[in-house]
């Protein structure tokens, strides 16, 4: 069958034409994508923003480099509006969330591989599904990889962030005693409502002493901050403990060496997950949210044209939970 098409020749988008600060993200028109063989076209309602994208925009070294000019963004949600010549037209109209392959998300439409989207379960709002696309998969994977067990004392860093807020919920549901660690009283105040038994501000110099006084130590560290916070959290681990790193809100990865971990009888967990399992983790997160077992924390939203403001807020650590771009007018 011939590909279905949309009438517009151009769409609204946000461009990164050269590396720089948030102001390097500039709204402008872009050619309307057409789904090719094996692709579908998504009318985007919401786009996901990740911390990694702020690093890509600045041109910092890292594992996910981009080359300007491009439209950033690797996660969208919306309706399938058209399909390529060899794709089932019955997909048109379905609510989906999808990775875009590394770019093209900050735009009104995105063409993606037909196998990439996830259908949004009934009962789950589209914006919540977008908030879970990357973070839900990551949180589900981390809890599985580190093996959270009933009775474990689990410390979650960056606990008011997109991934961290989900980790608090999942660890609580697994029967753990959860310590939520976040930066600033406004963020700390959110944590008991997510399931944290103890909420601590890591900006206070004695935060680790407070955890030690309350619990004696911890069995699991889920490290989303890195740097000095990760080191202090590592020092709270008791022999047999496990630590896994998923972020670097401090700007630095965890400094804990394998030798230091061995000396302390601590396991540094570094999961190697095949793509098929990652897809299963996303499906699990979406199903858990649809069933009411998982609640993404959408802390702030920006219209598409204000993507620069969204990046600035994330870099200023002025955000909680997930930050979304609302694309549809």
VMD Tcl script that draws the C-alpha trace (Angstrom):
set ca {
  {0.00 0.00 0.00}
  {1.27 3.57 -0.59}
  {2.41 5.54 2.44}
  {-0.16 7.70 4.10}
  {0.78 11.34 4.36}
  {-0.06 14.49 6.26}
  {-0.90 17.80 4.61}
  {1.69 20.05 6.23}
  {5.04 20.61 4.55}
  {6.76 22.01 7.64}
  {6.38 21.57 11.37}
  {7.31 23.37 14.57}
  {10.56 22.15 16.11}
  {13.48 23.16 18.29}
  {16.95 23.14 16.75}
  {20.43 22.73 18.16}
  {22.62 24.32 15.50}
  {25.78 24.56 17.61}
  {26.84 23.45 21.07}
  {26.28 25.88 23.92}
  {24.13 26.82 26.87}
  {20.36 26.44 26.98}
  {20.04 29.42 24.64}
  {21.50 27.21 21.89}
  {18.07 25.57 21.65}
  {16.20 27.73 19.13}
  {12.61 27.21 17.89}
  {12.17 27.10 14.12}
  {10.46 25.28 11.28}
  {11.62 21.89 10.09}
  {10.69 19.71 7.12}
  {7.74 17.49 7.88}
  {8.98 13.90 8.19}
  {7.46 11.22 5.97}
  {7.41 7.62 7.17}
  {9.59 5.44 4.99}
  {9.57 1.64 4.67}
  {9.25 0.04 8.09}
  {8.40 3.34 9.81}
  {5.46 5.06 11.44}
  {4.83 8.77 11.92}
  {3.85 10.02 15.38}
  {1.93 13.23 15.98}
  {3.76 14.28 19.13}
  {1.77 15.50 22.13}
  {4.59 15.40 24.71}
  {8.37 15.07 24.52}
  {10.56 13.72 27.28}
  {13.65 15.62 28.46}
  {16.56 13.81 30.09}
  {19.63 15.08 31.91}
  {21.77 13.43 29.23}
  {20.24 15.77 26.65}
  {21.49 18.80 28.57}
  {24.99 17.34 28.37}
  {24.64 16.61 24.66}
  {23.52 20.19 24.02}
  {26.60 21.57 25.76}
  {28.95 19.33 23.78}
  {30.41 17.65 26.87}
  {32.20 14.33 26.30}
  {30.03 11.33 26.99}
  {28.71 8.06 25.62}
  {25.85 9.64 23.61}
  {27.42 12.29 21.40}
  {25.43 14.25 18.83}
  {26.53 16.36 15.87}
  {24.72 19.66 15.20}
  {22.67 20.78 13.44}
  {19.88 18.54 14.67}
  {16.55 18.47 16.46}
  {17.29 17.03 19.93}
  {15.11 14.65 21.88}
  {14.90 10.88 22.22}
  {11.45 10.24 23.68}
  {7.96 11.18 22.53}
  {4.34 10.29 23.04}
  {1.34 10.83 20.81}
  {-0.84 9.24 18.15}
  {0.37 7.30 15.13}
  {-0.72 9.52 12.23}
  {0.70 7.69 9.21}
  {2.60 4.56 8.26}
  {5.21 3.59 5.71}
  {4.45 1.57 2.58}
  {4.93 -1.85 4.18}
  {3.43 -1.16 7.63}
  {-0.04 -2.20 8.82}
  {-2.41 0.78 8.51}
  {-4.31 -0.53 11.54}
  {-1.63 1.12 13.67}
  {-2.93 4.58 12.70}
  {-4.64 6.28 15.63}
  {-2.97 4.25 18.39}
  {-1.65 6.03 21.48}
  {2.04 5.28 21.79}
  {5.29 6.32 23.40}
  {8.57 5.79 21.60}
  {12.26 6.47 21.52}
  {13.26 8.31 18.37}
  {16.73 6.86 17.83}
  {18.62 9.70 19.50}
  {17.22 12.84 17.89}
  {14.08 14.41 16.48}
  {11.97 14.45 19.65}
  {11.58 18.21 20.17}
  {9.15 18.54 17.26}
  {5.51 18.22 16.28}
  {6.07 14.95 14.44}
  {8.60 12.14 14.51}
  {9.17 9.21 12.16}
  {10.38 6.11 13.98}
  {10.91 2.43 13.29}
  {7.56 0.65 13.39}
  {8.88 -1.75 16.04}
  {9.96 1.06 18.38}
  {6.69 2.37 19.88}
  {4.96 1.00 22.95}
  {1.18 1.14 23.00}
  {-0.03 3.08 26.04}
  {-2.20 0.86 28.24}
  {-5.82 1.83 28.80}
  {-6.22 3.91 31.92}
  {-2.77 5.50 31.70}
  {-2.56 9.15 30.65}
  {-0.30 9.86 27.71}
  {1.84 12.39 29.59}
  {2.44 9.89 32.40}
  {3.44 7.26 29.84}
  {5.99 9.67 28.32}
  {7.36 10.39 31.80}
  {7.88 6.65 32.26}
  {9.40 5.88 28.86}
  {13.04 6.25 29.93}
  {12.80 6.62 33.69}
  {10.38 3.75 34.29}
  {12.56 1.36 32.33}
  {15.66 2.52 34.20}
  {14.11 2.31 37.66}
  {12.63 -1.14 37.04}
  {15.97 -2.38 35.72}
  {17.95 -0.96 38.65}
  {15.75 -2.53 41.32}
  {15.93 -5.89 39.55}
  {19.68 -5.69 38.97}
  {20.58 -4.82 42.54}
  {18.15 -7.38 43.94}
  {16.13 -5.37 46.48}
  {14.74 -7.75 49.09}
  {12.20 -7.37 51.91}
  {13.92 -5.83 54.92}
  {16.78 -4.28 52.96}
  {17.78 -0.78 54.01}
  {17.84 0.99 50.65}
  {19.29 4.47 50.15}
  {18.05 6.30 47.03}
  {20.02 9.36 45.94}
  {18.39 12.09 43.84}
  {15.18 10.64 45.24}
  {13.02 13.55 44.05}
  {14.18 13.17 40.44}
  {12.50 11.34 37.61}
  {14.24 8.01 38.19}
  {14.75 8.47 41.92}
  {11.08 9.12 42.67}
  {10.22 5.83 40.94}
  {13.00 3.97 42.77}
  {11.60 5.07 46.12}
  {8.21 3.65 45.16}
  {9.59 0.37 43.81}
  {11.89 -0.22 46.78}
  {9.02 0.47 49.17}
  {6.78 -1.98 47.30}
  {9.56 -4.60 47.50}
  {9.38 -4.41 51.29}
  {12.54 -2.39 51.85}
  {13.17 0.30 54.43}
  {13.74 3.29 52.16}
  {16.00 6.27 52.79}
  {15.32 9.06 50.31}
  {18.16 11.54 49.84}
  {17.58 14.78 47.92}
  {19.01 18.29 47.69}
  {17.00 20.98 49.47}
  {14.01 21.00 51.84}
  {11.43 21.38 49.06}
  {12.57 18.14 47.46}
  {12.99 16.33 50.77}
  {9.41 17.16 51.74}
  {8.13 15.18 48.73}
  {9.79 11.92 49.70}
  {7.55 10.55 52.48}
  {4.60 10.75 50.10}
  {6.46 8.51 47.66}
  {7.17 5.86 50.29}
  {10.42 6.94 51.95}
  {10.69 5.95 55.61}
  {13.47 8.48 56.17}
  {14.04 11.64 54.10}
  {17.38 13.45 54.29}
  {18.83 16.59 52.69}
  {22.25 15.79 51.23}
  {23.12 19.49 51.16}
  {23.48 19.33 54.96}
  {27.04 18.43 55.98}
  {25.92 15.80 58.50}
  {23.39 14.04 56.28}
  {25.24 10.71 56.31}
  {25.57 10.85 60.10}
  {21.80 11.24 60.34}
  {21.28 8.12 58.27}
  {23.82 6.20 60.32}
  {22.20 7.31 63.59}
  {18.77 6.21 62.38}
  {19.63 2.91 60.70}
  {23.21 1.99 61.59}
  {24.00 1.58 57.90}
  {22.40 0.52 54.64}
  {22.34 -2.59 52.48}
  {21.75 -1.01 49.07}
  {22.75 2.33 47.51}
  {21.04 3.52 44.34}
  {23.38 6.33 43.30}
  {21.96 9.08 41.13}
  {24.23 11.93 42.26}
  {27.81 10.70 42.03}
  {30.75 12.68 43.41}
  {31.05 13.27 47.15}
  {27.46 12.20 47.83}
  {28.09 8.81 46.24}
  {31.25 8.39 48.32}
  {29.43 9.24 51.56}
  {26.62 6.83 50.66}
  {29.16 4.10 49.90}
  {30.64 4.57 53.36}
  {27.20 3.80 54.84}
  {27.11 0.34 53.26}
  {27.56 -2.64 55.54}
  {29.51 -5.75 54.46}
  {27.56 -7.64 51.81}
  {26.00 -4.41 50.56}
  {25.33 -3.54 46.92}
  {25.72 -0.25 45.07}
  {24.60 0.71 41.59}
  {25.06 4.09 39.87}
  {22.52 5.53 37.45}
  {23.25 9.26 37.32}
  {25.61 12.10 38.01}
  {23.51 15.02 39.22}
  {26.71 16.38 40.81}
  {28.38 16.47 37.40}
  {30.70 13.57 38.31}
  {30.23 9.83 38.36}
  {30.75 7.89 41.57}
  {34.44 7.91 42.59}
  {34.22 4.51 44.31}
  {36.80 2.11 42.88}
  {36.38 -1.67 42.53}
  {39.31 -2.07 44.92}
  {37.61 0.03 47.60}
  {34.44 -1.99 47.18}
  {36.28 -5.29 47.51}
  {38.01 -4.07 50.64}
  {34.64 -3.16 52.17}
  {33.00 -6.42 50.95}
  {30.60 -4.40 48.83}
  {29.43 -5.34 45.32}
  {29.39 -2.64 42.64}
  {26.58 -3.77 40.35}
  {27.01 -2.93 36.67}
  {24.13 -4.46 34.73}
  {24.54 -5.59 31.15}
  {20.97 -5.77 29.88}
  {20.07 -6.98 26.36}
  {17.74 -4.74 24.34}
  {14.86 -7.22 24.55}
  {15.01 -7.10 28.34}
  {15.09 -3.29 28.33}
  {11.90 -3.35 26.28}
  {10.34 -5.70 28.81}
  {11.27 -3.30 31.62}
  {9.49 -0.46 29.80}
  {6.40 -2.60 29.31}
  {6.47 -3.53 32.99}
  {6.70 0.10 34.09}
  {3.79 1.12 31.86}
  {1.70 -1.80 33.13}
  {2.52 -0.99 36.76}
  {1.47 2.62 36.23}
  {-1.76 1.64 34.50}
  {-2.55 -0.62 37.47}
  {-1.84 2.17 39.96}
  {1.31 0.58 41.37}
  {3.68 3.27 40.04}
  {3.17 7.01 39.81}
  {5.50 9.17 37.76}
  {6.21 12.53 39.34}
  {5.79 15.18 36.61}
  {7.24 18.20 38.32}
  {7.19 20.78 35.55}
  {6.09 21.24 31.97}
  {7.10 23.68 29.26}
  {5.68 24.42 25.83}
  {7.82 23.20 22.95}
  {9.18 26.66 22.15}
  {10.53 26.99 25.71}
  {12.83 23.97 25.54}
  {15.73 26.28 26.44}
  {13.97 27.25 29.69}
  {13.41 23.58 30.47}
  {17.11 22.80 30.03}
  {18.07 25.81 32.16}
  {15.77 24.67 34.97}
  {17.21 21.15 34.93}
  {20.78 22.41 35.01}
  {19.94 24.79 37.88}
  {18.54 21.81 39.83}
  {15.28 23.74 40.08}
  {13.22 20.76 38.96}
  {11.59 17.82 40.68}
  {10.55 14.58 39.06}
  {10.17 14.56 35.31}
  {10.30 17.56 32.97}
  {8.12 17.38 29.87}
  {7.69 19.48 26.76}
  {4.02 19.89 25.85}
  {4.14 19.92 22.07}
  {0.52 19.83 20.93}
  {-1.13 23.27 20.90}
}
mol new
graphics top color blue
foreach p $ca { graphics top sphere $p radius 0.5 }
foreach p [lrange $ca 0 end-1] q [lrange $ca 1 end] { graphics top cylinder $p $q radius 0.2 }
display resetview
